[in-house]
Amino acid sequence: MLRFSVSAKVLSAEELSTAALIGLGSNLGNPLGQLRRAHLKLMRLGEVLVRSSLYRSAPIGGPLGQPDYLNAVIALAPLPEFSAPEALLRQLLAIECAQGRKRHQRWEARTLDLDLLALGDTVRQSSSLILPHPRMMLRGFVLAPLLEIAPDWRHPLSHETVAQALQTFKHHEVVKTDLSWS
């Protein structure tokens, strides 16, 4: 049985200033196992400061008939070699690929989705990366787990808090599960 040393806590303002917030999602190929394996691989990229509980959500968009997603958010203090947003994104995409992620259709079912949601208060827009993630404040499956680990996080452009953004969602859209990371 796997055991992880990360305890449930809330990120401090100091941690938030440099942490990479990473959204995890899976709805294919044993989603719980996919998220557990991704967590172990993320530990190779830096220190996992905190991870949210696991949440279940219905798919948004994409082909009909997809299974529900399992979602979480992890805060990572990246190692120096992964502290640049593009370098970290390349590693996240490599983890997705190693875990069987195929990209054929937008919003299709997937073995693993790793989204770089934010990196401290970095604002970046390039052809390969937009920070903060452009749809994060519109996704209950990101906001609910993010509220759990970083309730003080504010979008660096709109200054909207996670709690303010989450108020627009119906409670049934995202459900906290009893599933364990171990």
C-alpha positions in Angstrom: 0.0 0.0 0.0 1.4 3.4 -1.0 1.8 6.0 1.7 2.5 9.7 1.1 4.1 12.1 3.6 2.1 15.2 2.5 -0.3 16.2 5.2 -3.5 18.2 4.7 -2.7 21.9 5.1 -3.3 25.3 3.6 -0.7 27.1 1.6 0.9 30.1 3.3 1.2 33.5 1.5 4.9 32.8 1.1 4.4 29.4 -0.4 1.7 30.8 -2.7 4.2 33.4 -4.1 6.3 30.7 -5.7 4.2 27.5 -5.8 3.1 25.8 -9.0 -0.6 25.0 -8.8 -1.2 21.9 -10.9 -4.7 20.6 -11.8 -5.0 16.8 -12.2 -7.8 15.0 -13.9 -8.6 11.5 -15.3 -11.6 9.6 -16.5 -10.0 6.6 -18.3 -7.7 3.7 -17.3 -8.3 3.6 -13.5 -8.5 7.3 -12.8 -7.5 6.9 -9.1 -4.4 4.9 -10.1 -3.6 7.5 -12.8 -3.7 10.4 -10.2 -1.7 8.4 -7.7 1.0 7.7 -10.3 1.0 11.3 -11.5 1.5 12.4 -7.8 4.6 10.2 -7.5 6.0 11.6 -10.8 5.3 15.2 -9.7 7.4 14.5 -6.6 10.4 14.1 -8.9 9.9 17.7 -10.2 10.0 19.3 -6.7 8.5 19.3 -3.3 4.8 18.6 -3.1 3.7 21.2 -0.6 0.1 20.1 -0.4 -2.5 18.2 -2.3 -6.3 18.5 -2.2 -8.8 15.8 -1.6 -10.1 13.9 -4.7 -13.2 15.2 -6.3 -15.6 13.7 -8.9 -17.1 15.8 -11.7 -19.1 15.3 -14.8 -17.3 16.0 -18.1 -17.6 19.5 -19.6 -17.9 19.5 -23.4 -16.4 16.9 -25.6 -18.0 13.7 -26.8 -21.2 12.4 -25.1 -21.1 9.4 -22.9 -17.8 10.0 -21.2 -17.3 8.7 -17.7 -17.0 11.2 -14.8 -13.6 12.7 -14.0 -11.6 12.4 -10.8 -9.9 15.7 -10.1 -7.5 17.3 -7.6 -5.0 20.1 -7.3 -1.4 19.8 -6.1 0.9 22.7 -5.1 4.5 22.1 -6.0 7.7 23.9 -5.1 9.5 23.2 -8.4 13.2 22.2 -8.4 15.3 25.0 -9.9 15.6 23.3 -13.3 11.8 23.3 -13.5 11.1 26.7 -12.1 10.6 28.3 -15.5 6.9 27.9 -16.6 7.8 26.4 -20.0 10.2 23.9 -18.5 7.6 22.7 -16.0 4.9 22.5 -18.7 7.2 20.3 -20.8 7.6 17.9 -17.8 3.8 17.8 -17.2 3.2 17.0 -20.9 5.8 14.2 -20.7 4.1 12.7 -17.6 0.7 12.8 -19.5 2.3 11.1 -22.5 4.0 8.4 -20.3 0.6 7.6 -18.7 -1.0 7.1 -22.1 -2.5 10.5 -22.9 -3.6 10.7 -26.5 -4.7 14.0 -28.1 -7.3 13.5 -30.8 -10.3 15.7 -30.0 -10.7 18.7 -27.7 -12.2 17.8 -24.3 -12.2 14.1 -25.0 -11.9 11.4 -22.3 -8.3 11.0 -21.1 -6.0 8.9 -19.0 -4.4 12.0 -17.5 -4.7 15.7 -17.7 -2.1 17.9 -16.0 -2.8 21.6 -16.2 -0.3 24.2 -15.0 -2.9 26.5 -13.4 -0.6 29.1 -12.0 3.1 29.6 -11.0 3.2 32.1 -8.2 1.8 35.4 -9.5 3.4 34.9 -12.9 1.4 36.3 -15.8 2.5 34.9 -19.2 1.0 34.6 -22.6 2.9 32.7 -25.3 2.1 30.4 -28.1 2.5 27.4 -25.8 1.4 28.7 -22.4 -1.0 31.1 -20.8 -0.6 31.8 -17.1 -2.8 31.8 -15.1 -4.7 29.1 -16.9 -7.3 30.9 -19.0 -10.3 28.8 -17.9 -9.3 27.9 -14.3 -11.7 30.4 -12.8 -14.6 29.0 -14.8 -14.1 25.3 -13.7 -15.7 24.1 -10.5 -13.5 21.0 -10.7 -10.4 23.3 -10.4 -11.9 25.8 -7.9 -13.2 23.3 -5.3 -9.9 21.5 -4.7 -8.0 24.8 -5.0 -10.2 26.4 -2.3 -9.3 23.5 0.0 -5.5 24.0 -0.3 -5.2 27.7 -1.2 -8.2 29.7 0.0 -6.3 32.9 -0.1 -5.2 32.6 -3.8 -6.2 35.5 -6.0 -6.1 35.7 -9.7 -3.3 38.1 -10.4 -5.2 40.0 -13.2 -8.8 40.0 -12.0 -8.0 39.8 -8.3 -10.9 37.5 -7.9 -10.5 35.0 -5.1 -11.2 31.3 -5.5 -14.1 31.5 -3.1 -15.7 34.4 -5.1 -15.3 32.4 -8.4 -16.7 29.2 -6.8 -19.9 30.9 -5.6 -21.2 30.8 -9.2 -21.2 27.0 -9.3 -24.0 24.7 -8.2 -22.9 22.3 -5.4 -23.8 19.2 -7.3 -21.3 19.9 -10.2 -18.3 18.8 -8.1 -18.4 16.3 -5.3 -15.6 15.7 -2.8 -15.0 11.9 -2.6 -13.9 9.6 0.3 -11.1 8.3 -1.9 -7.6 8.3 -0.6 -4.3 9.2 -2.1 -2.8 6.1 -0.5 
